[in-house]
Structures are given as C-alpha cells and as structure tokens.
Amino acid sequence: MLEFHTAGESHGPGIITLIRGLPANLEIDIPFINQELSRRQSGFGSGGRMKIEKDEVEILGGVRWGKTLGGPVVLGVKNRDYENWSTIMDPRGSAPSSYKEITVPRPGHADLGGMVKYRFSDLRNVIERASARETVGKCLAGAVAKIFLRHWGVKVGGFVESIGEISAQGELSWEEKISRAESSLLHTYDSEREKEMIELIEEVREEGDTLGGTFVVVAQGVVPGLGSYSEIQERLDSRLAFFLMGIPGIKGVEVGEGFRSATLRGSQFHDEIFYDPHHPLFPFYRQTFRSGGIEGGISAGDIIWARCAMKPIPTLRRGLVSVDVKEKKAVPARFERSDICAVPRAMVVGEAMLAWVLATAYREKFGGDSMEEVEAHFQNYLSYLESFRCFEDG
Ligand code: EPS
C-alpha cells in the first residue's frame, strides 16, 4: 500500500516526507519536485516568511542514480528560517532563562486544543507542528505522485475560484482555466476579478484581518474503474474528501457539484452516458462531470474534480478575543508574522492531495514491485478497455 508520513516543525531544522510503497525504477525528476515546491510558495497574500524560504528538495533515502529502489523514499526540505530560530527550536538543550512561554491561544487555530491535549504550558509546542509549513511535506508526496501518474497519462491541475466574496467568472474549459491560473498571481483564471481580489487582500491587510476562499482541483486522463463502491475505505470520493479536508484551513470539500446537487433534479444533475467507439481512453463517455467524475465511489473515466473551501487564516493582526491560559485573564489573541490569504497556495497543496489519492488508487489497481510490472498490468487493462470498442466497419 502506498502511504506517506511527514515530520518537522515550522521553524525547526526542516520538513521531511517518508513515502512507502513506491515501485522500484520510478525516475525521480528533481527539477519537477522543486518546481512544485516553488508553486506552493507563490501566490499573492503571503506574509514575510516566503521571502526567507526558497524550498529545495534533498533526497535522503530510497533513490539511487535518479531511480527508486523499491524501499521507503525519504525527501527533505531545510527550513532556511531555522538559523533565526536555532535557540528557540533547538532539538537539544533546554529553554534559555530569558524565554517567555506563549500562553494566549488564537481562536480558530489548534493552539487551545493542542495545549489541553498534550499538556503543554507553552503554545509554541503546538504552533510549530500545526503550522501550514507542514504542507511542504504534502507537496513532496504530491510531486512524487504526479511523477508516477504521468506514466499513465494523468495530469493534475487546479485554480482558485473565489477570494472572500469575489468569484472568478467565465465559461472556459478545464485546460484553459488551469493554464490561465498558472500565470496568475492568485492562481485564478479571471484576470479582471483577480484585480478586485488583490485589492480586497490589500484592504483586509490594512484592516489587520485575513481572508479565505475556494479552489478547484482537477485530474484529466484518469482510467475508469478506480476505487470501489464495496467498502468505505475503498471509495475514491471518501478518500479524496479525507485527504483534501486534511489540508490546514480547509473547512469544506465537495466532489464535483456536490452541494448544488441537492438543489437539482435528477435529470439536471446526473452525467448522461454516451458511446463513441472513437472516443479516447474509453468509448463510454460523459459530456459533463457534475458528479466530479466519481459515481458509486468509482472513477467514471477521464476527469476527476473537487472543490475546497478554505477559512480565513486564524492569525490576525487585529487580535480576536481570547484568554491568557496562565493568568486566566481576557486578552486579545497574540499576533505573530503570518499570511493574509493562503488560498492560492492551498490550491497547490490540494493538487498534491488529489494526485496522491489517484496515485494510491493506481498503485492498488495495477500492483507490481517495479515500474515494468506496473506498466504490464496497466497495458493489460488498457487492452481490456479497448475491447469495448466496436467499429461498424469491422
Ligand atoms: C504559518 C505562518 C507563517 C507562514 C507559514 C505558515 O509562518 P511564519 O509564522 O514563520 O511567518 O509563512 O507557512 C510557511 C512557512 C510555508 O512554507 O508555507 C502558520 O501559522 O501556519
């Protein structure tokens, strides 16, 4: 089974990702991984930290001469900011005598729950691992998943749909939206609305406040038949929701037009089935993907998409009402350097998680210890899909 784990703190020495279950002989494209890391760092609305960090992957295990060895793969990224935090975040030693514990939790953050759960008196112990810096690790896993998926013709992309109450407009193809988003400061496809979104972020920054928004992630070229209706753990939609909801700040996930489906008639919602022997990938095809390309927990073929809603960041310059847990006195929540709006960057993490879920589904369906074996099983499935083609001219 393909799985990943991340470790590391926001201002500690670095973040690592351990990936288990990759086949041997998968070529690891390091420039591509670095490109994904840099996409995660780009996006208007970030705070000062992004000027310090320039994330770059180091391979610490499981790869030789550019190819996986079939064992666990360990990827790491150093935190450049660690040099400014080396005393406070030193894995050795003890707190310096001048150190003051953080005792005022931010509403909306893991601070208070984490303090109670782990019996900490210093919220720094919570802040560090609960930080969205951890998404570096998710993007490392996602970049490897994308590299694996490329072999099977799957492309993963995404775009921001809204920031605050401003929504991108325009009926465009998936490709067009994704490619426009790629060159946009906010990773969105509507350049007119983007200006308004940027103004809004600036306004909110002035007010000492923060903003959320929504984004969409899409995979193209997915084979039908991934996942299963049989059990909750096997459903592609439940797995997708699990991984997308696990991105910090995400409060809502819908597969396709999930919420709108509740307001539509069956005749308006369901993606009707057509047959064309010349249709690429699979001759039973859909013209719409309102279901997100997943029916009964199984991929329908070609597109898979989901939408996520991200809450505003809980670290506000204008401190919300809180309580000093040591003094038991009402005080405004503490501010420390933070982002204003992280939606464009969360979108990149969303892509990573969609890629991850699909990579696990391809791994399960096609098995194999080496890329050669996966390829053989995949080709066999493609031949089976081909058998549904029936040409009138014989
Ligand atoms: C984060 C707060 C900010 C972000 C950080 C996530 O960090 P700092 O407190 O050091 O300024 O920049 O995100 C990253 C560093 C990153 O690479 O994504 C938080 O509180 O979650």
Boltz pocket constraint, residues with backbone or C-beta under 6 A from the ligand:
constraints:
  - pocket:
      binder: B
      contacts: [[A, 10], [A, 40], [A, 47], [A, 48], [A, 49], [A, 50], [A, 53], [A, 127], [A, 130], [A, 131], [A, 132], [A, 133], [A, 134], [A, 135], [A, 136], [A, 315], [A, 336], [A, 337], [A, 338], [A, 339]]
      max_distance: 6.0
